[in-house]
């Protein structure tokens, strides 16, 4: 017996996913502003992610996929300027703070205080690049509570959007679009899946040198939440073979990306734990 799916559950998960993607870049933009540096984020990561989203949208439209997937793509289509503006802000922050730092260094080099210039040259681009003698201690429990609060926030927003959508369409059956397995949409879908996976690689590599300093973990919390609810909304709609085949690239791209985003969070907590242990060791040495 083929599972016919639960349209209400699919719509709810789809709206939660949309809520996640609407705020996904906000934490990183705030982080860059507070640090006055964008060096924690990989430029390739942002650029490849944007290209993947555009391929994702094009393929979903050609394949006539379920409404929530099209809406997710519509975030790029109708509100593509919002998404592009977020990318542009991140790129602007990176290059603006680099320019500002270079200008400050050049001004100090030509000043009457050469020692100040040398000090500025030696200062780290990120707070953690200088490997301070005693790493700043940060509460893991507070970070965990922040993650939980962030998840509750997006789920609440998604629930509210789903309730409004349900009220608007109350008593009116929604026609389900006829999904088609079309080679152009499948190619674009698999390209977007490959781009989403490939985008994480330069960020993971960058984290090895920056130790995740300057990188907001909430970017990946929202990404994991958005991708998880995204592919679950597809599965909740139907488990029919034709439906799964038409949506295979989007299921694969979202599901596999979750593991890479989880690995980035693992890097974040690992480096945080190492810094705390290092701080404890230094404090013990000083006490002796």
N, C-alpha and C positions, 0 to 999 in steps of 0.2 A: 504493500500500500504506500502510495506516494504522499509525503507530507505536503499539504496544500499551503501551509504557511499561516502566519498571523500578521495581517496587514497593520493592525494597530501597534503591535510590538515593533514591527519593522519601521513604521513611521516614527515612533518614539525614539528608537535607537538612532535613526537618521537625524532627528532634530538635535539630539545630544551631540552627535558627531559634528553637526554644523556649528553648534555653540563652541565646541573645542577649537575648530578651525578659525572662528572669528577672532579669537583672542590669542592664538598660538604664538604670534611674534611679540605681543605686548611685553611680556616679562623680559625678553632680551633687549628690547629697545630701552626699557627703564634701567636695566642693568648697565648698559653702555653709557647712559646719561649719568648715572651715579658715579661710575668709575672714570668718566671722561676718557674712555678708551673702548674700542671695538675689537681689540686684538684677541679676545677669547673666542670669537666666532670665525669660522672658515668662510671666506668669500665664495669658494667653489661650492660649499654646502648650500648657501642661499641661492646661487645662480642655477645650479642643477635642479634644486627643488622646484623652483619656479617653472623651468622648462617642463619638468615632469607633470606639474599641475595642468599646464596648457595642453599637453598630449592627453592627459587624463580626461579633460573636458571634451576635447574633440572626439575621442573614441567613444565616450559615453553618449554623446549626442548622435553619432552615426549608428550606434547599436540600439538606440531607443531604450535605454536602461530604465530601471524603476525610478520613480519621481525623486526620492531622496538623494539618489546618486546624481541625478541631473541638477538638483538644487545645490549639491556640494560643488558641482562643476559651475553652476550658475554664479556661485560666489566669485568665481574667476571671470565668468562671462559678463553678468550684469554689474558686478562690483569688482571687476578685474582691476579697476583703478585703485581700489582700496588695498588689494593684495599687493599690487605693484608698488604702491606708495610705501607699504610696510617694508618691502624689499629695498626700495630706494632709500628709505630712512636708515636702514641698517648699513647699507653700503656707504651712504653719506657719512654716518657716524664714524665708520672705520677710517675712511680717507680724510675726513675733516680732522679727527683727533691726531692722525699721523701728520697731517700738514701743520697743525697747531704745535705739535711737539717739535717738528723740524724747524719751524720758524722760531720757537723759543730757544732752541739749541743754537741756531745761527746767530740770534741776537746776543746770546751770552758769549759766544766765541769772539764776537767783535767788540765786546764790552771790556771794561778795564778790570774785570774780575775773572781771570782765566780759571781760577780754582772752582768757581761756581759753574763754569761751563763744563769742566771735567766731571763735576759731580752730577750735572744733568745728563751727560752722556752715559754715565754709569748707572743711572736710575733705571729701574725696570719699566717695560711697557705695561705690565700688569702687576697688581699688588703682590702676586706670588712669584714673579720672575726673579726677584732678587734673592730668593731663598733666605728670608730673614732668620736671624738666630733663633728666635722663639716664634713659631707660627701662631697666627691668631687663632684662639680657641673658639670654635663655633658649636653651638648646641645641636646635636643630631636629633634630639627629641623635638626641638622647635621646628627643624626642617621637616620632620615627618608630619607634624601637625599642620604645617603650611601646605604640604602636599595633599593631605586629606581635605583641608578646607578648600583648596583649589578644585579638587574633584567634585566636592559637594556643590560648589558654585556652578560649575558647568552643567552638572546634572540638573540642578534647580532651574537654570536658564533653559535647558533643553526640554524639561518637563513643562515649563510655562509655555514655550513655543508650540509644543505638541498639543497642549490643552487648547490654545487659541486656534490652532489649525483644525482640531477636531470640532470645535464649536462652530467654526465657519462652514465646515462641510457636513454639519449635522443633518442627518436624514437624506443626504444625497450620496448615492453610491459613486465611488470614483472609478472611472474606467481605467483598467490596467493597460499600459502601453504594450504593444506587441513587440517582444524582444526579437532581434534578428542577429544571427551569427554572420557577420559581414567581415571580409578579410581586412578592409582598411581599419575598421574599428578595433579588430583584434590586434593588428600590428601596432596601432597607436597605444592600445591598452598595455601591451607587453613592453613597449618602449618606455611608457611612463612607469611601469613597475620596476624596470631595470634602472631608470633614473632615480627613483625614490630610494632604492637600495644603494646605488652608487654614490648618492649625495652624502650619505652618512660616513663613507670611508674617509674623505679628507678631514671631516670633523673629528673622527676617532683618532686619526693620526696626529692631528694638531693637539688633541688633548694629552698625548704622551709627552709633549714638551711644555705645554702650559699648565698641566695638572688640573685642567678644568677651571682655572682661574679666569674670571671674566665671563664665564658661560652660565647662563641661567638654567638650572635644572627644570624649571617649570615649562620651558619651551618643549622639553621632551616628555614631561608629564602630560601636557595637553596633546602632544602628538600621539603618544601611546593611547590615550583615551579616545582621541578622534579616530585613529585607525582601527582600534578594537571595536568600537560601536559601529564603525563604517562597514566592516565586513560581516559583523553579526547582523546588521540590518538587512544585508543581502541574503544571508542564510535564513533569517526569520521570515522573509517574504515567501520563499519556496525552496524546496530541496529537489525540485524537478531537474532531471539531467540537462535538459535544454537550457533552463534558467541558469544552472551552475556553469555550463559551458560558455554561455554568452557573457557571464560575469567573471570567468576564471582569471583574467589578468588583474582585475580590481581586487578580487579576493586574495590572490597571491601577493600582489604588491603591498596591500595593507597588512596582511598577516605577517609577512616576512620582515617588513620594516619595523614592526613592534619589537622583534628580537634585537635589532641593531640599536634602536632607541633605548631599550632596556640595558644594553651593554654600556651605552653612554652614561646612564644613571649609575651603573655599577662602577664605572670609572670615577664618577663624582664622589660617591660614598667611600670608595677605596682610598682616594687621595685625602679626603677629609679625615678618615680614620687614621691614616699614616701621619698626618699633620698633628693630630691630637696626641698620638703616641710619642711623636718626636718632642712635642711641647712638654709632655710629662717627664720624659727622660732628661731634658735640659733643666727642668725645675728641680728634679731630684739631685742632679749634679751640683746645682747651685746651693741646694740645701746642705749638701755634704761639705 
